[in-house]
Amino acid sequence: MPVEIGVISSGASEARASVILYDGMEKVVRNESLVVVRNKNGGDVLAVCRGGRGMNENVRTTSFSPGVAYAKTGRIPSSVKEFYVFNLEIIGVIGENGIEQNKLIIAPTSIVEMFTGEDDPMKYLCKPDLFLGHYWAEPKWKIPVLKQYINYHIGIFGVTGSGKSYLARYEIIPLLMRAGYSVIVMDWKGSDYAPYSSHTIPLDKIKVDDATVLRYFSHLTKNFGYYDREENPVATAVERALRTTDWRGNPPEEAREKILLKAKALLEHDASSVKKETATLWFNRLEAAFELITEEEIERFLGTIEPWQILTEARDKKIVVVDMSKGEKEQKLAVFYSIARYLKRLMERKQRLAIALVIDEGPQYAPWQPRGLERETTDLIIDLCALGRSYGLSIVILSQGMAGEIGLNAAVRRNLNTQFIGRIHPLDLEEAQKLASSYYISPENLLTLPEGHFYFLGRMNPSPTPLLISFQINEKR
């Protein structure tokens, strides 16, 4: 049974209240303790303790008092006027089918009781199909999840060492699979997921579509020497060569030679209709471009595994990890773009996917201010989020930062309607203050959260206020 800890103080409303603790309860009640308010105006109100304060009129520092005089001389002032208060963030009134919005003013002097390990308050939140981790202090209190909002997309934020990858690997991904989603993981470093999965695909084995290869070559050669809006016959010739030449599956030197010879032949065909100087310029720019498009660059795109095969394997095995450790950044973005664009095309054809795409190191794909291929991958992620809500695609993005130079693109982050926020970087303090002002969460608390502790907020959370959760690592899962 819940333990009685205090009474509601004056000034309570339907959404906020404070509890004055009984003598000695300040040693029991902690920040993030869950309580129930037996509202004298009607109903039992579930709430969470946040922002405690110790009060003693004898030692106020804003004015001189006898208590201050005692303290100044090294003696202990009287504790007669000492009491302890916790702010209460209201979750809601306990209804028959779960938590409902509390519409009644919480009456002063209403009794407040704290839940202990014997009585699980999570059962009051909803009647869930799925659970995720547990409440931070009680491993027995499993956190309920609203399954229908999984495809409203998920963000996991926290500095290095906060436990993001553990949360994704041991909680989020298994949750997605239990919910009926097949999972494709883009493992940027190749060390957080690939070593723990028996179903991995190396980056260089994946076939990147010709249009994406051309984008990569254009970025590499600065658009083959042309301005973006200028007619570009060299790019057109290379694109046609990629489409009409059987270059994949060959050694890199042969593949490069085939593309170059085909592009030259196409330019020679078109050169008959232009001035000699113009044709010479074409060939010079093609040769200059292929000084940069080396055998090593061609080798990056000799893979033959197509995006549809990755999707098929994910559905068959339930999870596939793309090991991106051996590629350069632009190659990684090109492979991601190719896979993501295929998923987008399926949704545009009205196909329901039941796929979760887990994107590790999110700012690599969608930084705060994207440039080059980053701009295209950022826009594509935004499109995937918009379509995914209707066609069963869940985007899960992990990021060290929330905003600014270390964070995600703002337009992408707005699409992540469920968030898990662990220990944040000091540069994210402004974002933390916005969260703190809404939910009584101390910004300093977000800067010092222990590893493996995350505030869970958003659509998947049946509680309207964030819940502090943790999880236990089970390597056998």
DRENDO-1510 file (C-alpha; in Angstrom, 1 decimal, always signed):
<recs>
REC; n; res; u; v; w
REC; 1; MET; +0.0; +0.0; +0.0 .
REC; 2; PRO; +1.2; +3.6; -0.6 .
REC; 3; VAL; +2.8; +5.3; +2.3 .
REC; 4; GLU; +1.3; +8.6; +3.6 .
REC; 5; ILE; +3.9; +11.3; +3.3 .
REC; 6; GLY; +2.3; +14.7; +3.7 .
REC; 7; VAL; -0.5; +17.2; +2.7 .
REC; 8; ILE; -1.1; +19.6; -0.1 .
REC; 9; SER; -0.1; +23.2; +0.6 .
REC; 10; SER; -2.0; +26.3; -0.3 .
REC; 11; GLY; -2.0; +27.6; -3.8 .
REC; 12; ALA; -2.7; +24.3; -5.6 .
REC; 13; SER; -4.5; +24.2; -9.0 .
REC; 14; GLU; -5.8; +21.5; -11.2 .
REC; 15; ALA; -2.4; +21.1; -12.9 .
REC; 16; ARG; +0.2; +22.0; -10.2 .
REC; 17; ALA; +0.5; +21.5; -6.5 .
REC; 18; SER; +3.1; +21.3; -3.6 .
REC; 19; VAL; +3.2; +18.8; -0.8 .
REC; 20; ILE; +4.4; +19.6; +2.7 .
REC; 21; LEU; +6.2; +16.5; +4.0 .
REC; 22; TYR; +5.5; +15.0; +7.4 .
REC; 23; ASP; +8.4; +15.1; +9.8 .
REC; 24; GLY; +11.1; +12.6; +8.8 .
REC; 25; MET; +9.6; +12.0; +5.3 .
REC; 26; GLU; +12.3; +14.2; +3.8 .
REC; 27; LYS; +14.6; +11.2; +4.3 .
REC; 28; VAL; +12.3; +8.9; +2.3 .
REC; 29; VAL; +10.8; +11.0; -0.5 .
REC; 30; ARG; +13.1; +11.6; -3.5 .
REC; 31; ASN; +13.1; +13.6; -6.6 .
REC; 32; GLU; +11.0; +11.7; -9.2 .
REC; 33; SER; +9.1; +9.7; -6.5 .
REC; 34; LEU; +5.6; +8.8; -7.7 .
REC; 35; VAL; +2.7; +9.8; -5.4 .
REC; 36; VAL; -1.1; +9.8; -5.4 .
REC; 37; VAL; -3.1; +12.8; -4.1 .
REC; 38; ARG; -6.4; +11.8; -2.4 .
REC; 39; ASN; -8.1; +15.0; -3.6 .
REC; 40; LYS; -10.8; +16.2; -1.2 .
REC; 41; ASN; -12.5; +17.7; -4.2 .
REC; 42; GLY; -12.9; +14.3; -5.7 .
REC; 43; GLY; -10.7; +11.7; -7.4 .
REC; 44; ASP; -7.3; +10.2; -6.9 .
REC; 45; VAL; -4.6; +12.2; -8.7 .
REC; 46; LEU; -1.3; +10.6; -9.9 .
REC; 47; ALA; +1.7; +12.9; -9.7 .
REC; 48; VAL; +5.5; +13.0; -9.6 .
REC; 49; CYS; +7.7; +14.8; -7.1 .
REC; 50; ARG; +10.1; +17.3; -8.6 .
REC; 51; GLY; +12.0; +20.2; -7.3 .
REC; 52; GLY; +12.2; +19.8; -3.5 .
REC; 53; ARG; +13.0; +22.6; -1.1 .
REC; 54; GLY; +14.0; +22.8; +2.6 .
REC; 55; MET; +12.4; +25.8; +4.4 .
REC; 56; ASN; +13.4; +27.3; +7.7 .
REC; 57; GLU; +12.4; +30.8; +8.6 .
REC; 58; ASN; +15.1; +31.1; +11.3 .
REC; 59; VAL; +17.9; +31.0; +8.7 .
REC; 60; ARG; +16.6; +33.0; +5.8 .
REC; 61; THR; +19.6; +34.8; +4.2 .
REC; 62; THR; +17.5; +37.7; +2.9 .
REC; 63; SER; +17.3; +39.3; +6.3 .
REC; 64; PHE; +19.0; +39.1; +9.7 .
REC; 65; SER; +17.3; +37.0; +12.4 .
REC; 66; PRO; +18.2; +35.3; +15.7 .
REC; 67; GLY; +18.7; +32.0; +13.7 .
REC; 68; VAL; +21.2; +33.7; +11.4 .
REC; 69; ALA; +23.0; +35.1; +14.5 .
REC; 70; TYR; +23.2; +31.5; +15.9 .
REC; 71; ALA; +24.6; +30.2; +12.6 .
REC; 72; LYS; +27.1; +33.0; +12.4 .
REC; 73; THR; +28.6; +32.1; +15.8 .
REC; 74; GLY; +28.9; +28.4; +14.8 .
REC; 75; ARG; +25.9; +27.2; +16.8 .
REC; 76; ILE; +22.9; +25.2; +15.3 .
REC; 77; PRO; +19.8; +27.4; +15.0 .
REC; 78; SER; +16.4; +26.2; +16.1 .
REC; 79; SER; +14.7; +23.8; +13.7 .
REC; 80; VAL; +11.2; +24.4; +15.1 .
REC; 81; LYS; +10.2; +26.3; +11.9 .
REC; 82; GLU; +11.9; +23.8; +9.6 .
REC; 83; PHE; +9.8; +22.0; +7.0 .
REC; 84; TYR; +10.2; +20.4; +3.5 .
REC; 85; VAL; +8.2; +20.8; +0.3 .
REC; 86; PHE; +8.2; +19.1; -3.0 .
REC; 87; ASN; +6.6; +20.4; -6.2 .
REC; 88; LEU; +4.1; +18.0; -7.7 .
REC; 89; GLU; +3.9; +17.6; -11.5 .
REC; 90; ILE; +0.4; +16.3; -12.1 .
REC; 91; ILE; +0.1; +13.3; -14.4 .
REC; 92; GLY; -3.7; +13.0; -14.2 .
REC; 93; VAL; -6.6; +11.6; -12.3 .
REC; 94; ILE; -6.9; +7.9; -12.2 .
REC; 95; GLY; -9.9; +6.7; -14.3 .
REC; 96; GLU; -11.3; +3.3; -15.1 .
REC; 97; ASN; -9.5; +3.1; -18.4 .
REC; 98; GLY; -6.3; +4.8; -17.5 .
REC; 99; ILE; -5.1; +8.4; -16.8 .
REC; 100; GLU; -7.5; +11.2; -17.6 .
REC; 101; GLN; -6.9; +15.0; -17.4 .
REC; 102; ASN; -7.5; +16.3; -14.0 .
REC; 103; LYS; -10.1; +19.1; -14.2 .
REC; 104; LEU; -10.7; +19.6; -10.4 .
REC; 105; ILE; -8.7; +22.0; -8.2 .
REC; 106; ILE; -6.6; +20.0; -5.8 .
REC; 107; ALA; -7.8; +20.9; -2.3 .
REC; 108; PRO; -5.2; +22.2; +0.2 .
REC; 109; THR; -4.7; +19.7; +3.1 .
REC; 110; SER; -5.5; +16.7; +0.7 .
REC; 111; ILE; -3.5; +13.7; +1.8 .
REC; 112; VAL; -0.5; +12.7; -0.4 .
REC; 113; GLU; +0.7; +9.1; -0.4 .
REC; 114; MET; +3.9; +7.7; -2.0 .
REC; 115; PHE; +4.0; +4.4; -4.0 .
REC; 116; THR; +6.5; +1.8; -2.8 .
REC; 117; GLY; +7.8; -1.3; -4.5 .
REC; 118; GLU; +4.7; -3.2; -3.3 .
REC; 119; ASP; +2.2; -1.3; -5.3 .
REC; 120; ASP; +2.9; -0.6; -9.0 .
REC; 121; PRO; +1.5; +2.8; -10.2 .
REC; 122; MET; +2.2; +2.0; -13.9 .
REC; 123; LYS; -1.0; +0.0; -14.0 .
REC; 124; TYR; -3.0; +3.2; -13.6 .
REC; 125; LEU; -1.5; +4.8; -16.7 .
REC; 126; CYS; -3.2; +2.6; -19.4 .
REC; 127; LYS; -3.9; -0.9; -20.5 .
REC; 128; PRO; -0.8; -1.4; -22.7 .
REC; 129; ASP; +0.2; -4.1; -25.2 .
REC; 130; LEU; +3.9; -3.3; -24.7 .
REC; 131; PHE; +6.4; -2.4; -22.0 .
REC; 132; LEU; +9.8; -0.6; -22.1 .
REC; 133; GLY; +12.4; -0.7; -19.4 .
REC; 134; HIS; +11.3; +0.2; -15.9 .
REC; 135; TYR; +10.8; +3.2; -13.7 .
REC; 136; TRP; +14.2; +4.5; -12.5 .
REC; 137; ALA; +14.1; +3.3; -8.9 .
REC; 138; GLU; +11.9; +0.3; -9.2 .
REC; 139; PRO; +12.8; -2.6; -11.6 .
REC; 140; LYS; +9.4; -4.1; -11.0 .
REC; 141; TRP; +7.6; -1.1; -12.4 .
REC; 142; LYS; +7.6; -1.7; -16.2 .
REC; 143; ILE; +6.9; +1.3; -18.3 .
REC; 144; PRO; +3.8; +1.0; -20.6 .
REC; 145; VAL; +4.1; +2.1; -24.2 .
REC; 146; LEU; +1.3; +3.2; -26.6 .
REC; 147; LYS; +2.0; +1.0; -29.6 .
REC; 148; GLN; -0.1; +3.0; -32.1 .
REC; 149; TYR; +2.4; +5.9; -31.9 .
REC; 150; ILE; +5.6; +4.0; -32.8 .
REC; 151; ASN; +5.4; +5.2; -36.4 .
REC; 152; TYR; +5.3; +8.8; -35.2 .
REC; 153; HIS; +9.1; +8.4; -34.9 .
REC; 154; ILE; +11.6; +8.4; -32.0 .
REC; 155; GLY; +14.6; +10.5; -31.0 .
REC; 156; ILE; +17.2; +9.3; -28.5 .
REC; 157; PHE; +19.4; +12.1; -27.2 .
REC; 158; GLY; +22.4; +12.0; -24.8 .
REC; 159; VAL; +26.2; +12.7; -24.7 .
REC; 160; THR; +28.7; +9.9; -25.3 .
REC; 161; GLY; +28.5; +7.5; -22.3 .
REC; 162; SER; +24.9; +8.3; -21.5 .
REC; 163; GLY; +23.7; +4.9; -22.7 .
REC; 164; LYS; +22.0; +5.8; -26.0 .
REC; 165; SER; +23.2; +2.7; -27.9 .
REC; 166; TYR; +22.4; +0.4; -25.0 .
REC; 167; LEU; +18.9; +1.8; -24.8 .
REC; 168; ALA; +18.4; +1.3; -28.6 .
REC; 169; ARG; +20.0; -2.2; -28.6 .
REC; 170; TYR; +18.4; -3.7; -25.5 .
REC; 171; GLU; +15.1; -1.8; -25.3 .
REC; 172; ILE; +14.0; +0.1; -28.4 .
REC; 173; ILE; +14.9; -2.4; -31.1 .
REC; 174; PRO; +13.4; -5.4; -29.2 .
REC; 175; LEU; +10.2; -3.3; -28.5 .
REC; 176; LEU; +10.0; -2.5; -32.3 .
REC; 177; MET; +10.3; -6.2; -33.1 .
REC; 178; ARG; +7.6; -7.2; -30.5 .
REC; 179; ALA; +5.3; -4.6; -32.1 .
REC; 180; GLY; +5.6; -6.3; -35.5 .
REC; 181; TYR; +8.3; -4.1; -37.1 .
REC; 182; SER; +11.3; -5.4; -39.0 .
REC; 183; VAL; +14.4; -3.4; -38.3 .
REC; 184; ILE; +17.1; -1.9; -40.5 .
REC; 185; VAL; +20.0; -0.4; -38.5 .
REC; 186; MET; +22.4; +2.0; -40.0 .
REC; 187; ASP; +25.5; +1.5; -37.8 .
REC; 188; TRP; +27.7; +4.5; -38.6 .
REC; 189; LYS; +30.8; +3.4; -36.7 .
REC; 190; GLY; +30.1; -0.4; -37.1 .
REC; 191; SER; +30.8; -1.0; -33.4 .
REC; 192; ASP; +27.5; -0.3; -31.6 .
REC; 193; TYR; +25.2; -2.9; -33.3 .
REC; 194; ALA; +27.1; -4.9; -36.0 .
REC; 195; PRO; +29.2; -7.0; -33.5 .
REC; 196; TYR; +26.0; -8.0; -31.7 .
REC; 197; SER; +24.0; -9.1; -34.7 .
REC; 198; SER; +24.4; -12.2; -36.9 .
REC; 199; HIS; +22.7; -10.5; -39.8 .
REC; 200; THR; +25.0; -7.7; -41.0 .
REC; 201; ILE; +25.7; -6.3; -44.4 .
REC; 202; PRO; +29.0; -4.5; -45.1 .
REC; 203; LEU; +28.7; -1.1; -46.7 .
REC; 204; ASP; +30.7; -1.9; -49.8 .
REC; 205; LYS; +28.5; -4.9; -50.7 .
REC; 206; ILE; +25.4; -2.7; -51.2 .
REC; 207; LYS; +24.4; -1.5; -54.6 .
REC; 208; VAL; +23.9; +2.2; -54.8 .
REC; 209; ASP; +21.5; +3.3; -57.5 .
REC; 210; ASP; +23.1; +5.1; -60.5 .
REC; 211; ALA; +21.4; +8.4; -59.7 .
REC; 212; THR; +23.0; +8.4; -56.2 .
REC; 213; VAL; +26.4; +7.4; -57.6 .
REC; 214; LEU; +26.2; +10.4; -60.0 .
REC; 215; ARG; +25.3; +12.7; -57.1 .
REC; 216; TYR; +28.4; +11.4; -55.3 .
REC; 217; PHE; +30.6; +11.9; -58.3 .
REC; 218; SER; +29.2; +15.4; -58.9 .
REC; 219; HIS; +30.0; +16.3; -55.2 .
REC; 220; LEU; +33.5; +14.8; -55.6 .
REC; 221; THR; +34.3; +16.7; -58.9 .
REC; 222; LYS; +32.4; +19.9; -58.0 .
REC; 223; ASN; +29.7; +19.2; -60.5 .
REC; 224; PHE; +32.2; +18.2; -63.3 .
REC; 225; GLY; +33.4; +21.8; -63.5 .
REC; 226; TYR; +30.0; +23.3; -64.2 .
REC; 227; TYR; +27.8; +25.6; -62.1 .
REC; 228; ASP; +24.7; +24.0; -60.7 .
REC; 229; ARG; +22.2; +25.8; -63.0 .
REC; 230; GLU; +24.4; +25.5; -66.1 .
REC; 231; GLU; +23.7; +22.8; -68.7 .
REC; 232; ASN; +26.0; +19.9; -67.9 .
REC; 233; PRO; +26.7; +17.6; -70.9 .
REC; 234; VAL; +29.6; +15.8; -69.0 .
REC; 235; ALA; +27.3; +14.8; -66.1 .
REC; 236; THR; +24.7; +13.7; -68.6 .
REC; 237; ALA; +27.2; +11.5; -70.4 .
REC; 238; VAL; +28.5; +10.0; -67.1 .
REC; 239; GLU; +24.9; +9.3; -66.0 .
REC; 240; ARG; +24.1; +7.5; -69.3 .
REC; 241; ALA; +27.3; +5.6; -69.0 .
REC; 242; LEU; +26.4; +4.4; -65.5 .
REC; 243; ARG; +23.0; +3.3; -66.7 .
REC; 244; THR; +24.0; +1.5; -69.9 .
REC; 245; THR; +27.3; -0.1; -69.0 .
REC; 246; ASP; +27.7; -3.3; -67.1 .
REC; 247; TRP; +30.4; -2.0; -64.8 .
REC; 248; ARG; +29.4; -3.5; -61.4 .
REC; 249; GLY; +30.9; -6.9; -60.6 .
REC; 250; ASN; +34.2; -6.0; -62.3 .
REC; 251; PRO; +37.5; -5.2; -60.8 .
REC; 252; PRO; +37.6; -1.5; -60.0 .
REC; 253; GLU; +40.2; -0.6; -62.7 .
REC; 254; GLU; +38.0; -2.3; -65.4 .
REC; 255; ALA; +34.8; -0.7; -64.1 .
REC; 256; ARG; +36.4; +2.7; -64.2 .
REC; 257; GLU; +37.7; +2.2; -67.7 .
REC; 258; LYS; +34.2; +1.0; -68.9 .
REC; 259; ILE; +32.5; +4.1; -67.5 .
REC; 260; LEU; +35.1; +6.5; -68.9 .
REC; 261; LEU; +35.1; +5.0; -72.4 .
REC; 262; LYS; +31.4; +4.9; -72.6 .
REC; 263; ALA; +31.1; +8.5; -71.5 .
REC; 264; LYS; +33.7; +9.6; -74.1 .
REC; 265; ALA; +31.8; +7.7; -76.8 .
REC; 266; LEU; +28.6; +9.5; -75.8 .
REC; 267; LEU; +30.3; +12.9; -75.8 .
REC; 268; GLU; +31.8; +12.1; -79.2 .
REC; 269; HIS; +28.4; +11.4; -80.6 .
REC; 270; ASP; +27.0; +14.7; -79.3 .
REC; 271; ALA; +30.2; +16.7; -80.3 .
REC; 272; SER; +29.2; +16.7; -84.0 .
REC; 273; SER; +26.5; +19.3; -83.3 .
REC; 274; VAL; +28.7; +21.8; -81.4 .
REC; 275; LYS; +31.7; +24.0; -82.0 .
REC; 276; LYS; +35.1; +22.3; -81.8 .
REC; 277; GLU; +36.1; +24.5; -78.8 .
REC; 278; THR; +33.0; +23.4; -76.9 .
REC; 279; ALA; +33.7; +19.7; -77.6 .
REC; 280; THR; +37.3; +20.1; -76.5 .
REC; 281; LEU; +36.1; +21.7; -73.2 .
REC; 282; TRP; +33.7; +18.7; -72.7 .
REC; 283; PHE; +36.6; +16.2; -73.1 .
REC; 284; ASN; +38.9; +18.2; -70.9 .
REC; 285; ARG; +36.4; +18.4; -68.1 .
REC; 286; LEU; +35.6; +14.7; -68.4 .
REC; 287; GLU; +39.3; +13.8; -68.1 .
REC; 288; ALA; +39.7; +16.2; -65.2 .
REC; 289; ALA; +36.8; +14.6; -63.4 .
REC; 290; PHE; +38.2; +11.1; -63.8 .
REC; 291; GLU; +41.4; +12.1; -62.3 .
REC; 292; LEU; +39.3; +12.5; -59.1 .
REC; 293; ILE; +37.1; +9.5; -59.8 .
REC; 294; THR; +39.8; +7.0; -59.1 .
REC; 295; GLU; +39.7; +3.2; -58.8 .
REC; 296; GLU; +39.3; +3.6; -55.1 .
REC; 297; GLU; +36.3; +5.8; -55.6 .
REC; 298; ILE; +34.8; +3.4; -58.1 .
REC; 299; GLU; +35.4; +0.5; -55.7 .
REC; 300; ARG; +33.1; +2.0; -53.2 .
REC; 301; PHE; +30.1; +1.4; -55.5 .
REC; 302; LEU; +30.8; -2.1; -56.9 .
REC; 303; GLY; +28.4; -3.7; -54.4 .
REC; 304; THR; +25.5; -5.8; -55.9 .
REC; 305; ILE; +23.1; -6.1; -53.0 .
REC; 306; GLU; +20.1; -4.0; -53.9 .
REC; 307; PRO; +17.9; -2.1; -51.4 .
REC; 308; TRP; +15.0; -4.5; -52.1 .
REC; 309; GLN; +17.2; -7.4; -51.0 .
REC; 310; ILE; +18.0; -5.6; -47.7 .
REC; 311; LEU; +14.3; -5.1; -47.1 .
REC; 312; THR; +13.6; -8.7; -47.9 .
REC; 313; GLU; +16.3; -9.9; -45.5 .
REC; 314; ALA; +15.1; -7.6; -42.8 .
REC; 315; ARG; +11.6; -9.0; -43.0 .
REC; 316; ASP; +13.0; -12.6; -43.1 .
REC; 317; LYS; +15.5; -12.2; -40.2 .
REC; 318; LYS; +13.5; -9.4; -38.3 .
REC; 319; ILE; +16.7; -7.3; -38.2 .
REC; 320; VAL; +19.5; -6.3; -40.5 .
REC; 321; VAL; +22.5; -4.2; -39.5 .
REC; 322; VAL; +24.3; -2.2; -42.2 .
REC; 323; ASP; +28.0; -2.0; -41.1 .
REC; 324; MET; +29.2; +1.4; -42.3 .
REC; 325; SER; +32.5; +1.3; -40.6 .
REC; 326; LYS; +34.7; +1.0; -43.7 .
REC; 327; GLY; +33.3; +3.8; -45.8 .
REC; 328; GLU; +34.0; +7.5; -46.1 .
REC; 329; LYS; +31.2; +9.9; -45.0 .
REC; 330; GLU; +30.0; +10.7; -48.6 .
REC; 331; GLN; +29.8; +7.0; -49.4 .
REC; 332; LYS; +27.9; +6.3; -46.2 .
REC; 333; LEU; +25.4; +9.1; -47.1 .
REC; 334; ALA; +25.1; +7.7; -50.6 .
REC; 335; VAL; +24.3; +4.2; -49.4 .
REC; 336; PHE; +21.8; +5.6; -46.9 .
REC; 337; TYR; +20.2; +7.8; -49.6 .
REC; 338; SER; +19.8; +4.8; -51.9 .
REC; 339; ILE; +18.1; +2.6; -49.2 .
REC; 340; ALA; +15.9; +5.5; -47.9 .
REC; 341; ARG; +14.8; +6.5; -51.4 .
REC; 342; TYR; +13.7; +3.0; -52.1 .
REC; 343; LEU; +11.6; +3.0; -48.9 .
REC; 344; LYS; +10.1; +6.3; -50.0 .
REC; 345; ARG; +9.2; +5.0; -53.4 .
REC; 346; LEU; +7.4; +2.0; -51.8 .
REC; 347; MET; +5.3; +4.3; -49.6 .
REC; 348; GLU; +4.5; +6.6; -52.6 .
REC; 349; ARG; +3.0; +3.5; -54.2 .
REC; 350; LYS; +0.8; +3.1; -51.1 .
REC; 351; GLN; +2.7; +0.1; -49.7 .
REC; 352; ARG; +2.5; -0.4; -45.9 .
REC; 353; LEU; +6.0; -1.3; -44.7 .
REC; 354; ALA; +6.0; -2.3; -41.0 .
REC; 355; ILE; +9.7; -1.3; -41.0 .
REC; 356; ALA; +11.8; +0.6; -38.5 .
REC; 357; LEU; +14.9; +2.5; -39.7 .
REC; 358; VAL; +17.4; +3.0; -36.9 .
REC; 359; ILE; +19.8; +5.9; -37.7 .
REC; 360; ASP; +22.8; +6.0; -35.4 .
REC; 361; GLU; +24.8; +9.3; -35.3 .
REC; 362; GLY; +21.8; +11.3; -36.6 .
REC; 363; PRO; +23.7; +14.6; -37.1 .
REC; 364; GLN; +25.9; +13.0; -39.7 .
REC; 365; TYR; +22.8; +12.6; -41.9 .
REC; 366; ALA; +20.8; +15.6; -40.8 .
REC; 367; PRO; +23.0; +18.3; -39.2 .
REC; 368; TRP; +21.8; +21.6; -37.9 .
REC; 369; GLN; +23.0; +23.3; -41.1 .
REC; 370; PRO; +23.3; +20.6; -43.9 .
REC; 371; ARG; +25.5; +21.0; -47.0 .
REC; 372; GLY; +26.0; +19.0; -50.1 .
REC; 373; LEU; +24.7; +15.4; -49.8 .
REC; 374; GLU; +23.7; +16.2; -46.2 .
REC; 375; ARG; +21.1; +18.5; -47.6 .
REC; 376; GLU; +19.6; +15.7; -49.7 .
REC; 377; THR; +19.7; +13.1; -46.8 .
REC; 378; THR; +18.1; +15.7; -44.5 .
REC; 379; ASP; +15.3; +16.4; -46.9 .
REC; 380; LEU; +14.8; +12.7; -47.5 .
REC; 381; ILE; +14.5; +12.0; -43.8 .
REC; 382; ILE; +11.9; +14.7; -43.4 .
REC; 383; ASP; +9.9; +13.1; -46.3 .
REC; 384; LEU; +10.2; +9.6; -44.8 .
REC; 385; CYS; +8.9; +10.9; -41.5 .
REC; 386; ALA; +5.9; +12.5; -43.2 .
REC; 387; LEU; +5.0; +9.4; -45.2 .
REC; 388; GLY; +5.9; +6.9; -42.4 .
REC; 389; ARG; +3.1; +8.0; -40.2 .
REC; 390; SER; +0.6; +6.7; -42.8 .
REC; 391; TYR; +2.5; +3.7; -44.2 .
REC; 392; GLY; +4.1; +2.0; -41.1 .
REC; 393; LEU; +7.7; +3.3; -41.2 .
REC; 394; SER; +9.2; +4.2; -37.9 .
REC; 395; ILE; +12.3; +6.4; -37.9 .
REC; 396; VAL; +14.6; +6.1; -34.9 .
REC; 397; ILE; +17.4; +8.7; -34.7 .
REC; 398; LEU; +20.2; +8.7; -32.1 .
REC; 399; SER; +22.1; +12.0; -31.5 .
REC; 400; GLN; +24.6; +13.3; -29.0 .
REC; 401; GLY; +23.1; +16.7; -29.1 .
REC; 402; MET; +19.6; +18.1; -29.4 .
REC; 403; ALA; +20.1; +21.5; -31.1 .
REC; 404; GLY; +22.7; +23.8; -32.5 .
REC; 405; GLU; +26.1; +22.7; -33.9 .
REC; 406; ILE; +26.1; +19.4; -32.0 .
REC; 407; GLY; +22.4; +18.6; -32.7 .
REC; 408; LEU; +19.9; +17.5; -35.3 .
REC; 409; ASN; +18.4; +19.6; -38.0 .
REC; 410; ALA; +15.4; +21.4; -36.4 .
REC; 411; ALA; +12.9; +20.3; -39.1 .
REC; 412; VAL; +13.9; +16.6; -38.5 .
REC; 413; ARG; +13.7; +16.9; -34.8 .
REC; 414; ARG; +10.2; +18.3; -35.0 .
REC; 415; ASN; +9.1; +15.1; -36.6 .
REC; 416; LEU; +10.3; +12.9; -33.6 .
REC; 417; ASN; +7.2; +12.8; -31.6 .
REC; 418; THR; +8.6; +10.5; -28.9 .
REC; 419; GLN; +11.9; +11.4; -27.2 .
REC; 420; PHE; +14.3; +9.8; -24.8 .
REC; 421; ILE; +16.6; +12.4; -23.2 .
REC; 422; GLY; +19.6; +11.2; -21.2 .
REC; 423; ARG; +22.5; +13.2; -19.9 .
REC; 424; ILE; +22.9; +16.2; -22.1 .
REC; 425; HIS; +25.8; +18.2; -23.3 .
REC; 426; PRO; +26.3; +21.6; -21.7 .
REC; 427; LEU; +25.8; +23.2; -25.1 .
REC; 428; ASP; +22.2; +21.9; -24.9 .
REC; 429; LEU; +21.5; +23.7; -21.7 .
REC; 430; GLU; +19.1; +26.2; -23.4 .
REC; 431; GLU; +17.0; +23.2; -24.8 .
REC; 432; ALA; +17.1; +21.7; -21.3 .
REC; 433; GLN; +15.8; +24.9; -19.8 .
REC; 434; LYS; +12.8; +24.8; -22.1 .
REC; 435; LEU; +12.0; +21.3; -21.0 .
REC; 436; ALA; +12.6; +22.3; -17.3 .
REC; 437; SER; +10.2; +25.2; -17.5 .
REC; 438; SER; +7.4; +22.9; -18.7 .
REC; 439; TYR; +7.8; +20.0; -16.4 .
REC; 440; TYR; +9.6; +21.1; -13.2 .
REC; 441; ILE; +12.7; +19.2; -14.4 .
REC; 442; SER; +15.9; +20.8; -13.3 .
REC; 443; PRO; +18.3; +21.6; -16.1 .
REC; 444; GLU; +21.2; +20.7; -13.8 .
REC; 445; ASN; +19.6; +17.3; -13.3 .
REC; 446; LEU; +19.7; +16.7; -17.1 .
REC; 447; LEU; +23.4; +17.6; -17.1 .
REC; 448; THR; +24.2; +15.0; -14.4 .
REC; 449; LEU; +21.8; +12.0; -15.2 .
REC; 450; PRO; +23.5; +8.7; -14.5 .
REC; 451; GLU; +24.3; +6.4; -17.4 .
REC; 452; GLY; +21.2; +4.5; -18.6 .
REC; 453; HIS; +18.7; +7.0; -17.2 .
REC; 454; PHE; +16.4; +8.8; -19.7 .
REC; 455; TYR; +13.4; +11.0; -19.5 .
REC; 456; PHE; +10.7; +9.4; -21.7 .
REC; 457; LEU; +8.2; +11.9; -23.2 .
REC; 458; GLY; +6.0; +12.3; -26.2 .
REC; 459; ARG; +3.3; +10.3; -28.0 .
REC; 460; MET; +4.3; +6.8; -27.0 .
REC; 461; ASN; +4.3; +7.7; -23.3 .
REC; 462; PRO; +0.8; +7.4; -21.7 .
REC; 463; SER; +1.8; +9.9; -19.1 .
REC; 464; PRO; +1.5; +13.6; -20.2 .
REC; 465; THR; +4.5; +14.4; -18.2 .
REC; 466; PRO; +8.0; +12.9; -18.8 .
REC; 467; LEU; +8.9; +9.7; -16.8 .
REC; 468; LEU; +12.4; +9.0; -15.7 .
REC; 469; ILE; +13.2; +5.5; -16.9 .
REC; 470; SER; +16.1; +3.0; -16.8 .
REC; 471; PHE; +16.7; -0.5; -18.0 .
REC; 472; GLN; +18.6; -3.7; -17.2 .
REC; 473; ILE; +21.0; -5.1; -19.8 .
REC; 474; ASN; +20.3; -8.7; -20.6 .
REC; 475; GLU; +22.8; -10.0; -23.1 .
REC; 476; LYS; +20.6; -13.1; -23.8 .
REC; 477; ARG; +17.8; -11.0; -25.3 .
</recs>
